[in-house]
Amino acid sequence: MRTPDGILIEGAFRLGNLKNGHAVVTYPNGNRYDGNIANGIFEGEGTLAYANGARYAGQWHAGHREGRGKLTYPDGGWQEGDWKNDQLDGDAITVDRNGTRFEVPVHAGKFSGQGVMITRDGNRIEGTWTDGELGGRLVRRGPDGQIIYDAEWHDRKMNGPGFLRRRDGTSYTGNWRDGLPEGQGAMTDAAGVVFSGEWKRGCFQEGDRRAAFMVDPKTCL
């Protein structure tokens, strides 16, 4: 059956009306639904293939994505979890087009709650998202499971107590401010030499002993 506005509906009919049950609905804009309907609207299990290449497969209620389902985007990213009124709401897995995986609850379309982000190369960041922003205590582990940093983050920078280990083996444990060592802390260089005491903007000086962390050593002269 084709409606006056060009919608093609294939399914079981009775007296000219579509019965409750399975149907295939093709829209003039290219969208195509294949699944269950009730009273002429999407209800239960079904798949909606969008004209732009996106695809949702899962549960529907009253014509909206509602319940468990997976939405795949044209760029290859996807989201799977619990849906409410067309938005993810609750436990979810999100994979972006670069392959980064987020095992983070979603509320009102934004990451919200404790979770983990896993990059394609195996790095893991464990922390808490609030209204889509990552902050608070974050722990990052490399592919080998070793901790790269364990620190408080605010305004997208390390602020407060924390630990960071660099690729060259140098590490710093202590206080941070705006992403740099500030206050009491200790740096251990690749040779095992420790510089412990007061730091200022990534620089340490105690008599003739000087050290730099996260800044150009020339700025510490």
C-alpha positions as CSV (number, residue, x, y, z in Angstrom):
1,M,0.0,0.0,0.0
2,R,1.2,3.5,-0.8
3,T,-0.1,6.5,1.1
4,P,-1.0,9.8,-0.5
5,D,2.3,11.3,0.8
6,G,4.3,8.6,-0.9
7,I,5.1,6.2,1.9
8,L,5.2,2.6,0.8
9,I,4.0,0.1,3.4
10,E,4.3,-3.6,2.9
11,G,2.7,-5.9,5.5
12,A,-0.5,-7.7,6.5
13,F,-3.6,-5.7,5.7
14,R,-7.2,-5.9,6.9
15,L,-9.9,-3.7,5.4
16,G,-7.3,-1.5,3.9
17,N,-5.5,-0.8,7.1
18,L,-2.2,-2.2,8.3
19,K,-2.6,-4.8,11.1
20,N,-0.4,-4.9,14.1
21,G,2.7,-7.0,13.3
22,H,5.6,-7.0,10.9
23,A,5.9,-4.4,8.2
24,V,8.4,-2.8,5.8
25,V,7.9,0.9,5.5
26,T,9.8,2.9,2.9
27,Y,9.7,6.7,3.0
28,P,10.1,9.2,0.1
29,N,13.3,10.5,1.8
30,G,14.9,7.1,1.5
31,N,14.5,5.9,5.1
32,R,13.4,2.3,5.4
33,Y,11.9,0.6,8.5
34,D,11.7,-3.2,8.8
35,G,10.1,-4.5,12.0
36,N,7.1,-4.6,14.2
37,I,4.4,-2.0,14.3
38,A,1.3,-1.4,16.4
39,N,-1.6,1.0,15.5
40,G,0.5,2.1,12.5
41,I,3.6,3.2,14.4
42,F,6.9,1.5,15.3
43,E,6.6,-0.7,18.3
44,G,8.7,-3.6,19.6
45,E,11.7,-4.9,17.6
46,G,12.7,-3.2,14.4
47,T,15.5,-1.8,12.2
48,L,15.4,1.7,10.7
49,A,18.0,2.3,7.9
50,Y,18.4,6.0,7.3
51,A,19.1,7.5,3.9
52,N,22.4,9.0,5.1
53,G,23.8,5.5,5.9
54,A,23.0,5.4,9.6
55,R,21.2,2.4,11.0
56,Y,19.3,1.7,14.3
57,A,18.5,-1.9,15.3
58,G,16.6,-2.5,18.5
59,Q,13.5,-1.7,20.5
60,W,10.9,0.9,19.7
61,H,8.0,2.4,21.6
62,A,5.3,4.7,20.3
63,G,7.5,5.5,17.2
64,H,10.6,6.3,19.2
65,R,13.9,4.5,20.0
66,E,13.1,3.1,23.4
67,G,14.7,0.1,25.2
68,R,17.8,-1.8,24.1
69,G,19.3,-0.9,20.8
70,K,22.4,-0.1,18.6
71,L,22.8,3.0,16.4
72,T,25.5,2.8,13.8
73,Y,26.7,6.0,12.1
74,P,27.8,6.5,8.5
75,D,31.4,7.2,9.6
76,G,31.6,3.7,11.3
77,G,31.1,4.9,14.8
78,W,28.3,3.3,16.9
79,Q,26.4,3.5,20.2
80,E,24.7,0.7,22.0
81,G,22.7,0.7,25.2
82,D,19.4,1.7,26.7
83,W,17.4,4.3,24.8
84,K,14.7,6.6,26.0
85,N,12.7,8.9,23.7
86,D,15.3,8.6,20.9
87,Q,18.3,9.3,23.2
88,L,20.7,7.0,25.0
89,D,19.9,7.0,28.7
90,G,21.7,4.6,31.0
91,D,24.5,2.1,30.6
92,A,26.0,2.4,27.1
93,I,29.0,1.6,24.9
94,T,30.1,4.3,22.4
95,V,32.8,3.8,19.7
96,D,33.8,6.8,17.7
97,R,35.0,6.8,14.1
98,N,38.6,6.6,15.2
99,G,38.0,3.4,17.2
100,T,38.1,4.9,20.6
101,R,35.7,3.0,22.9
102,F,33.8,4.6,25.8
103,E,32.2,2.4,28.4
104,V,30.4,5.2,30.1
105,P,26.7,5.8,31.1
106,V,24.9,8.4,29.0
107,H,22.1,10.7,30.2
108,A,20.3,13.3,28.1
109,G,22.7,12.4,25.2
110,K,25.9,13.1,27.2
111,F,28.4,11.0,29.1
112,S,27.6,11.1,32.8
113,G,29.0,8.8,35.5
114,Q,32.0,6.6,36.1
115,G,33.5,4.8,33.1
116,V,36.5,4.0,31.0
117,M,37.8,5.2,27.7
118,I,40.0,2.8,25.6
119,T,42.0,4.0,22.6
120,R,42.7,1.9,19.6
121,D,46.3,1.5,20.7
122,G,45.2,0.1,24.1
123,N,45.6,3.1,26.4
124,R,42.9,3.2,29.1
125,I,41.6,6.3,31.0
126,E,39.4,5.6,34.0
127,G,37.4,8.4,35.6
128,T,34.1,10.2,36.0
129,W,32.2,12.2,33.3
130,T,29.9,15.0,34.3
131,D,27.6,16.6,31.6
132,G,29.9,15.2,28.9
133,E,33.2,16.5,30.5
134,L,35.9,14.2,32.0
135,G,37.2,15.4,35.4
136,G,38.0,14.5,39.0
137,R,40.5,11.7,39.7
138,L,41.7,10.1,36.4
139,V,43.9,7.0,36.0
140,R,45.5,6.4,32.7
141,R,47.2,3.0,31.9
142,G,49.3,2.1,28.9
143,P,48.7,-1.1,26.8
144,D,51.0,-2.9,29.2
145,G,48.7,-2.0,32.2
146,Q,51.3,0.3,33.8
147,I,50.0,3.5,35.2
148,I,50.9,6.6,33.2
149,Y,49.2,9.1,35.4
150,D,47.0,9.0,38.5
151,A,45.9,12.5,39.3
152,E,43.1,15.0,39.9
153,W,41.9,16.8,36.8
154,H,40.0,20.1,36.7
155,D,39.5,22.4,33.7
156,R,41.1,19.7,31.6
157,K,44.4,20.0,33.4
158,M,46.1,18.2,36.3
159,N,45.3,20.2,39.4
160,G,46.0,18.9,42.9
161,P,47.9,15.7,44.0
162,G,49.0,13.3,41.3
163,F,51.5,11.1,39.6
164,L,52.8,11.2,36.0
165,R,55.3,9.0,34.3
166,R,56.8,10.1,31.0
167,R,58.0,7.9,28.1
168,D,61.6,8.5,29.0
169,G,61.1,7.0,32.4
170,T,61.1,10.3,34.3
171,S,58.2,10.6,36.8
172,Y,56.8,13.1,39.2
173,T,54.7,12.6,42.3
174,G,53.3,15.6,44.1
175,N,51.1,18.7,43.7
176,W,50.1,20.1,40.4
177,R,48.6,23.4,39.2
178,D,47.4,24.1,35.7
179,G,49.1,21.0,34.3
180,L,52.6,21.7,35.9
181,P,54.3,20.7,39.1
182,E,53.6,23.3,41.7
183,G,54.3,23.0,45.5
184,Q,55.7,20.0,47.2
185,G,56.7,17.1,45.0
186,A,59.4,14.7,43.9
187,M,60.8,14.0,40.4
188,T,62.8,10.9,39.7
189,D,64.8,11.0,36.4
190,A,65.5,8.2,34.1
191,A,68.8,7.5,36.0
192,G,67.0,7.2,39.3
193,V,68.1,10.6,40.7
194,V,65.4,12.2,42.9
195,F,64.7,15.9,43.1
196,S,62.4,16.4,46.1
197,G,61.1,19.6,47.5
198,E,59.4,22.8,46.4
199,W,58.4,23.1,42.7
200,K,57.3,26.2,40.9
201,R,55.7,26.1,37.3
202,G,57.5,22.9,36.5
203,C,60.9,24.0,37.9
204,F,62.9,22.8,40.9
205,Q,65.9,24.6,42.4
206,E,67.8,23.7,45.6
207,G,71.2,25.3,45.8
208,D,73.0,24.2,42.6
209,R,70.5,21.4,41.9
210,R,68.0,22.2,39.2
211,A,65.4,20.1,37.4
212,A,62.5,20.6,35.0
213,F,59.4,18.6,34.4
214,M,56.8,19.2,31.6
215,V,58.6,22.5,30.7
216,D,61.7,23.4,28.7
217,P,64.7,23.3,31.0
218,K,65.8,26.7,29.7
219,T,62.8,28.3,31.4
220,C,64.2,27.0,34.8
221,L,67.5,28.8,34.5
